[in-house]
Every structure is written in structure tokens, then in C-alpha cells.
């Protein structure tokens, strides 16, 4: 059995490979390919693998482009750190998907689907083309907050970042005011424009303008200084470093 891995983050690729070896100890693993260009080149020069694991956001674009330009009959399982891409992958109706960091139990579920032939072996080219087109999505522009017995609406332009503390979600304004919002950080992330806000880690969701400084840190991680935030240990995990840099460079 041959398994192709398309992933532009080396730590994530190594983790995926180690997990896959548990399920496929005798498999031959191909790759690691880190871009749309290298994947297209590989597919043109090799016979199709039995299974493909593919990150959605690669160094030079979205991996949907690979299968649009070079249709394959191999089953594909997408991996992604972004919920909106996971939803798109699911809409293709020909794949499974895993959210990063990959949960071993979720991977086992996907492998089980593959072994039971529940992963269709052909991607829908028309749907892939639709996924590549810009879509008009309505994101939140205001948040309802509470303090004491009062509630008010805070415009998103006044929000520097969101954070979670003891299972409570807060927003902090540029003026340094903190308000409780009645939803999780995950729900908040799904309501925001991903070009403006980035989920740094489990605790922080920050606007681009709130990123005051970025420092290299141990184990290929990054340390972030947020404007108006006193937390000295805001770290971006290794798995998200490439995505964070691409977000900064958009």
C-alpha cells in the first residue's frame, strides 16, 4: 500500500506520519510534498497512491487546486487548522477531513471509513471549482456584552482581541476595557473574518492590528506580544507557525 502525504508544515507531517504508521505499519509513505506545484509534479511522474492525506492550505495556495488541475481516483483525506476549510472539504462530498492538531481517535475514525470503502474515490471537479471562487460571507460586526446589570453593543472595530479564562470568553477593546461575551472562543472564531483575526492558541484570538511584536521561541514556536495585554507567555504552536506567518503576510 502506498500513502501520499502533502503537508507544508514539517512538525505536522512528522506527527501525521507517526500516527499513520500505527494503522498502516507495512505501508510505503510518499512525500512529504509542501506545495501545489510539487504535488502536481509528483502526480504527473508517479502512479496514483492508494490513499492521500493532504493539508488544505499549502505554501503556494490551496490544495483544492491540485485536484482541479490533476484529477485523481485515489481517496483523499484533507487536514486543516481552519474550520471554514474543513467545511469546504466536507462539501466536496468525496473526502473526509481532520482538524489540526490531529486527534488520534479522529484519525482512527477516518482510517476506518477508508477501510470500509466509505470514502468515494473521485473528487467532484465542479464542486472543487466552486470552492476556489471567492464567496461572500457575512461576518459579525458587533458583539453584545454585559457588565453588571447592563448590556451594550461593541463594534468589532473597537475590539483588539478575545481571550478565554476559566471557561469564560472575554473581549478586550483598544481602550483596555474587558467584557464578557456569552459564547465560546470557538464560536467567536467562526463568526470573524479570518483575514482580520487569528486564533493564536487555545486562549487567544487576536486582531491583526493588536499584534505588537513577534519573537522566535524554543522548539520552532513564536511568542506574541499583544497590545494592551499583560500576559507574557502568548505562544503560537509549531503546527500553526506557517499559517500565522502566511496570515501576517497576506
C-alpha beads as a LAMMPS data file, in Angstrom:
LAMMPS data file: protein, C-alpha beads

250 atoms
249 bonds

1 atom types
1 bond types

-500.0 500.0 xlo xhi
-500.0 500.0 ylo yhi
-500.0 500.0 zlo zhi

Masses

1 110.0

Atoms # bond

1 1 1 0.000 0.000 0.000
2 1 1 1.228 3.499 -0.896
3 1 1 0.166 6.621 1.015
4 1 1 0.982 10.128 -0.219
5 1 1 1.358 12.950 2.312
6 1 1 1.007 16.554 1.131
7 1 1 1.810 18.884 4.039
8 1 1 3.861 22.091 4.214
9 1 1 4.467 22.056 7.984
10 1 1 7.270 19.666 8.866
11 1 1 6.235 19.075 12.515
12 1 1 2.655 18.356 11.445
13 1 1 3.893 15.981 8.724
14 1 1 6.067 14.081 11.194
15 1 1 3.197 13.755 13.662
16 1 1 0.820 12.534 10.962
17 1 1 3.385 10.018 9.729
18 1 1 3.959 8.613 13.210
19 1 1 0.201 8.219 13.735
20 1 1 -0.321 6.607 10.336
21 1 1 2.407 4.035 10.946
22 1 1 0.297 2.704 13.812
23 1 1 -2.575 1.986 11.411
24 1 1 -0.511 1.089 8.336
25 1 1 2.735 -0.497 9.630
26 1 1 3.618 -2.064 6.278
27 1 1 2.638 0.878 4.062
28 1 1 5.014 2.773 1.798
29 1 1 4.812 6.511 2.530
30 1 1 5.479 9.005 -0.262
31 1 1 6.199 12.737 0.011
32 1 1 6.446 14.882 2.014
33 1 1 5.259 17.438 -0.561
34 1 1 4.829 21.008 0.636
35 1 1 3.201 22.908 -2.235
36 1 1 0.622 22.761 -5.003
37 1 1 3.449 22.881 -7.536
38 1 1 5.430 19.973 -6.047
39 1 1 2.280 17.867 -5.669
40 1 1 1.292 18.405 -9.306
41 1 1 4.808 17.493 -10.386
42 1 1 4.811 14.328 -8.258
43 1 1 1.405 13.184 -9.518
44 1 1 2.482 13.666 -13.131
45 1 1 5.570 11.493 -12.614
46 1 1 4.204 8.692 -10.414
47 1 1 1.326 6.250 -10.441
48 1 1 -1.563 7.162 -8.181
49 1 1 -1.212 6.209 -4.497
50 1 1 -3.808 4.152 -2.644
51 1 1 -4.626 6.988 -0.259
52 1 1 -3.764 10.705 0.006
53 1 1 -3.529 12.830 3.143
54 1 1 -3.477 16.461 2.135
55 1 1 -3.238 19.739 4.015
56 1 1 -5.600 22.345 2.573
57 1 1 -3.506 25.486 2.947
58 1 1 -0.090 24.906 1.346
59 1 1 2.908 27.171 0.821
60 1 1 1.716 28.398 -2.584
61 1 1 -2.064 28.113 -2.406
62 1 1 -4.994 25.873 -1.543
63 1 1 -4.607 22.169 -2.272
64 1 1 -8.023 22.081 -3.953
65 1 1 -6.137 23.419 -6.980
66 1 1 -4.132 20.182 -7.194
67 1 1 -7.209 18.055 -7.781
68 1 1 -8.788 20.612 -10.036
69 1 1 -5.779 20.570 -12.361
70 1 1 -4.924 16.883 -11.987
71 1 1 -7.997 14.776 -11.072
72 1 1 -7.143 11.588 -9.194
73 1 1 -9.071 8.434 -8.388
74 1 1 -7.360 7.983 -5.022
75 1 1 -9.409 8.656 -1.875
76 1 1 -8.347 11.913 -0.207
77 1 1 -8.435 12.864 3.471
78 1 1 -7.887 16.593 3.974
79 1 1 -6.248 18.092 7.062
80 1 1 -6.642 21.705 8.122
81 1 1 -6.359 24.067 11.069
82 1 1 -9.266 26.186 9.820
83 1 1 -12.893 25.218 10.333
84 1 1 -14.023 27.092 7.229
85 1 1 -11.740 24.967 5.022
86 1 1 -12.911 21.797 6.759
87 1 1 -16.468 22.692 5.881
88 1 1 -15.464 23.279 2.273
89 1 1 -13.662 19.947 2.113
90 1 1 -16.735 18.227 3.507
91 1 1 -18.899 19.894 0.851
92 1 1 -16.814 18.244 -1.848
93 1 1 -18.678 15.100 -0.801
94 1 1 -15.795 12.872 -1.851
95 1 1 -13.437 13.100 1.085
96 1 1 -13.037 13.038 4.821
97 1 1 -11.222 15.746 6.758
98 1 1 -9.309 16.136 10.022
99 1 1 -8.820 19.301 12.033
100 1 1 -5.339 20.100 13.354
101 1 1 -3.843 19.276 15.721
102 1 1 -4.909 15.819 14.606
103 1 1 -6.665 13.773 17.247
104 1 1 -5.622 10.076 17.168
105 1 1 -9.231 8.972 17.649
106 1 1 -10.423 11.143 14.757
107 1 1 -7.653 9.740 12.580
108 1 1 -8.704 6.220 13.530
109 1 1 -12.268 7.080 12.505
110 1 1 -11.099 8.339 9.106
111 1 1 -8.918 5.260 8.565
112 1 1 -11.885 3.050 9.436
113 1 1 -14.020 4.831 6.838
114 1 1 -11.296 4.266 4.253
115 1 1 -11.017 0.561 5.064
116 1 1 -14.772 0.145 4.816
117 1 1 -14.709 1.824 1.394
118 1 1 -16.824 4.704 2.660
119 1 1 -14.536 7.299 1.070
120 1 1 -15.607 7.854 -2.545
121 1 1 -12.663 7.508 -4.887
122 1 1 -13.295 10.520 -7.087
123 1 1 -13.355 14.205 -6.259
124 1 1 -16.133 16.280 -7.786
125 1 1 -14.363 18.732 -10.112
126 1 1 -17.347 21.084 -10.316
127 1 1 -17.557 21.418 -6.562
128 1 1 -13.819 21.944 -6.279
129 1 1 -14.078 24.787 -8.761
130 1 1 -16.832 26.381 -6.680
131 1 1 -14.730 26.114 -3.538
132 1 1 -11.942 28.080 -5.183
133 1 1 -14.237 31.003 -6.008
134 1 1 -14.445 33.879 -3.550
135 1 1 -17.618 33.650 -1.508
136 1 1 -19.469 36.467 0.129
137 1 1 -19.692 35.542 3.793
138 1 1 -21.303 37.774 6.370
139 1 1 -19.153 38.090 9.463
140 1 1 -20.136 39.702 12.749
141 1 1 -19.583 43.438 13.010
142 1 1 -20.749 43.912 16.614
143 1 1 -20.796 41.932 19.861
144 1 1 -23.338 42.128 22.646
145 1 1 -21.549 42.356 26.016
146 1 1 -22.651 42.536 29.627
147 1 1 -21.283 44.272 32.710
148 1 1 -23.211 44.359 35.939
149 1 1 -26.887 44.667 35.119
150 1 1 -26.228 46.454 31.846
151 1 1 -25.700 45.244 28.299
152 1 1 -24.323 47.100 25.310
153 1 1 -23.194 46.510 21.752
154 1 1 -19.479 46.851 20.993
155 1 1 -18.418 47.450 17.362
156 1 1 -15.825 44.969 16.128
157 1 1 -13.524 47.828 15.125
158 1 1 -13.139 48.608 18.839
159 1 1 -12.012 45.043 19.678
160 1 1 -8.285 44.331 19.989
161 1 1 -8.535 40.658 20.900
162 1 1 -10.652 37.930 22.513
163 1 1 -9.456 35.558 25.202
164 1 1 -10.699 32.704 27.334
165 1 1 -10.198 32.445 31.074
166 1 1 -11.676 29.736 33.331
167 1 1 -14.192 28.774 30.626
168 1 1 -15.392 32.359 30.225
169 1 1 -14.845 34.287 26.980
170 1 1 -13.894 37.960 27.078
171 1 1 -13.294 40.643 24.514
172 1 1 -10.844 43.448 25.174
173 1 1 -11.151 46.805 23.481
174 1 1 -8.412 49.127 22.319
175 1 1 -9.223 51.264 25.354
176 1 1 -8.332 48.328 27.600
177 1 1 -11.885 47.531 28.696
178 1 1 -12.796 43.859 29.154
179 1 1 -16.290 42.470 28.631
180 1 1 -17.828 39.018 28.966
181 1 1 -19.471 37.587 25.846
182 1 1 -21.917 34.718 26.043
183 1 1 -20.210 32.222 23.721
184 1 1 -17.070 30.119 23.419
185 1 1 -13.850 31.210 21.750
186 1 1 -14.500 28.572 19.059
187 1 1 -17.901 30.078 18.282
188 1 1 -16.393 33.550 18.210
189 1 1 -13.663 32.472 15.787
190 1 1 -16.236 31.074 13.337
191 1 1 -18.033 34.443 13.269
192 1 1 -14.991 36.558 12.410
193 1 1 -13.281 37.408 9.147
194 1 1 -10.152 35.150 9.134
195 1 1 -8.180 37.846 7.315
196 1 1 -8.644 40.149 10.327
197 1 1 -8.454 37.766 13.288
198 1 1 -6.212 34.765 14.017
199 1 1 -6.558 32.042 16.656
200 1 1 -3.091 32.158 18.236
201 1 1 -3.728 29.270 20.626
202 1 1 -6.465 27.822 22.822
203 1 1 -6.684 31.031 24.847
204 1 1 -6.220 33.971 22.442
205 1 1 -7.928 35.165 19.268
206 1 1 -6.303 38.418 18.126
207 1 1 -6.822 41.086 15.504
208 1 1 -4.019 41.826 13.080
209 1 1 -3.584 45.334 14.467
210 1 1 -3.196 44.003 18.028
211 1 1 -0.023 42.082 17.137
212 1 1 2.544 44.444 18.645
213 1 1 5.606 42.189 18.305
214 1 1 6.564 38.639 17.294
215 1 1 9.586 36.826 18.715
216 1 1 11.163 33.479 17.890
217 1 1 10.883 30.994 20.737
218 1 1 12.116 27.499 21.591
219 1 1 11.007 24.397 19.640
220 1 1 10.186 26.417 16.496
221 1 1 7.384 28.299 18.211
222 1 1 6.652 32.019 18.239
223 1 1 5.982 34.337 21.184
224 1 1 3.460 37.121 20.655
225 1 1 3.127 40.476 22.393
226 1 1 -0.414 41.796 22.161
227 1 1 -1.156 45.472 22.539
228 1 1 -2.772 46.095 25.911
229 1 1 -2.226 42.534 27.140
230 1 1 -0.125 41.777 30.216
231 1 1 0.244 38.050 29.530
232 1 1 3.990 37.493 28.789
233 1 1 3.574 33.907 27.542
234 1 1 1.355 34.012 24.471
235 1 1 2.761 31.312 22.196
236 1 1 1.914 30.135 18.694
237 1 1 2.333 26.362 18.461
238 1 1 4.681 24.787 15.926
239 1 1 1.724 23.439 13.945
240 1 1 0.366 26.963 13.425
241 1 1 3.589 28.880 12.773
242 1 1 3.443 28.616 8.965
243 1 1 -0.222 29.600 8.885
244 1 1 0.402 32.515 11.216
245 1 1 3.260 33.813 9.076
246 1 1 1.118 33.494 5.940
247 1 1 -1.663 35.395 7.731
248 1 1 0.744 38.204 8.635
249 1 1 1.998 38.327 5.058
250 1 1 -1.426 38.395 3.358

Bonds

1 1 1 2
2 1 2 3
3 1 3 4
4 1 4 5
5 1 5 6
6 1 6 7
7 1 7 8
8 1 8 9
9 1 9 10
10 1 10 11
11 1 11 12
12 1 12 13
13 1 13 14
14 1 14 15
15 1 15 16
16 1 16 17
17 1 17 18
18 1 18 19
19 1 19 20
20 1 20 21
21 1 21 22
22 1 22 23
23 1 23 24
24 1 24 25
25 1 25 26
26 1 26 27
27 1 27 28
28 1 28 29
29 1 29 30
30 1 30 31
31 1 31 32
32 1 32 33
33 1 33 34
34 1 34 35
35 1 35 36
36 1 36 37
37 1 37 38
38 1 38 39
39 1 39 40
40 1 40 41
41 1 41 42
42 1 42 43
43 1 43 44
44 1 44 45
45 1 45 46
46 1 46 47
47 1 47 48
48 1 48 49
49 1 49 50
50 1 50 51
51 1 51 52
52 1 52 53
53 1 53 54
54 1 54 55
55 1 55 56
56 1 56 57
57 1 57 58
58 1 58 59
59 1 59 60
60 1 60 61
61 1 61 62
62 1 62 63
63 1 63 64
64 1 64 65
65 1 65 66
66 1 66 67
67 1 67 68
68 1 68 69
69 1 69 70
70 1 70 71
71 1 71 72
72 1 72 73
73 1 73 74
74 1 74 75
75 1 75 76
76 1 76 77
77 1 77 78
78 1 78 79
79 1 79 80
80 1 80 81
81 1 81 82
82 1 82 83
83 1 83 84
84 1 84 85
85 1 85 86
86 1 86 87
87 1 87 88
88 1 88 89
89 1 89 90
90 1 90 91
91 1 91 92
92 1 92 93
93 1 93 94
94 1 94 95
95 1 95 96
96 1 96 97
97 1 97 98
98 1 98 99
99 1 99 100
100 1 100 101
101 1 101 102
102 1 102 103
103 1 103 104
104 1 104 105
105 1 105 106
106 1 106 107
107 1 107 108
108 1 108 109
109 1 109 110
110 1 110 111
111 1 111 112
112 1 112 113
113 1 113 114
114 1 114 115
115 1 115 116
116 1 116 117
117 1 117 118
118 1 118 119
119 1 119 120
120 1 120 121
121 1 121 122
122 1 122 123
123 1 123 124
124 1 124 125
125 1 125 126
126 1 126 127
127 1 127 128
128 1 128 129
129 1 129 130
130 1 130 131
131 1 131 132
132 1 132 133
133 1 133 134
134 1 134 135
135 1 135 136
136 1 136 137
137 1 137 138
138 1 138 139
139 1 139 140
140 1 140 141
141 1 141 142
142 1 142 143
143 1 143 144
144 1 144 145
145 1 145 146
146 1 146 147
147 1 147 148
148 1 148 149
149 1 149 150
150 1 150 151
151 1 151 152
152 1 152 153
153 1 153 154
154 1 154 155
155 1 155 156
156 1 156 157
157 1 157 158
158 1 158 159
159 1 159 160
160 1 160 161
161 1 161 162
162 1 162 163
163 1 163 164
164 1 164 165
165 1 165 166
166 1 166 167
167 1 167 168
168 1 168 169
169 1 169 170
170 1 170 171
171 1 171 172
172 1 172 173
173 1 173 174
174 1 174 175
175 1 175 176
176 1 176 177
177 1 177 178
178 1 178 179
179 1 179 180
180 1 180 181
181 1 181 182
182 1 182 183
183 1 183 184
184 1 184 185
185 1 185 186
186 1 186 187
187 1 187 188
188 1 188 189
189 1 189 190
190 1 190 191
191 1 191 192
192 1 192 193
193 1 193 194
194 1 194 195
195 1 195 196
196 1 196 197
197 1 197 198
198 1 198 199
199 1 199 200
200 1 200 201
201 1 201 202
202 1 202 203
203 1 203 204
204 1 204 205
205 1 205 206
206 1 206 207
207 1 207 208
208 1 208 209
209 1 209 210
210 1 210 211
211 1 211 212
212 1 212 213
213 1 213 214
214 1 214 215
215 1 215 216
216 1 216 217
217 1 217 218
218 1 218 219
219 1 219 220
220 1 220 221
221 1 221 222
222 1 222 223
223 1 223 224
224 1 224 225
225 1 225 226
226 1 226 227
227 1 227 228
228 1 228 229
229 1 229 230
230 1 230 231
231 1 231 232
232 1 232 233
233 1 233 234
234 1 234 235
235 1 235 236
236 1 236 237
237 1 237 238
238 1 238 239
239 1 239 240
240 1 240 241
241 1 241 242
242 1 242 243
243 1 243 244
244 1 244 245
245 1 245 246
246 1 246 247
247 1 247 248
248 1 248 249
249 1 249 250
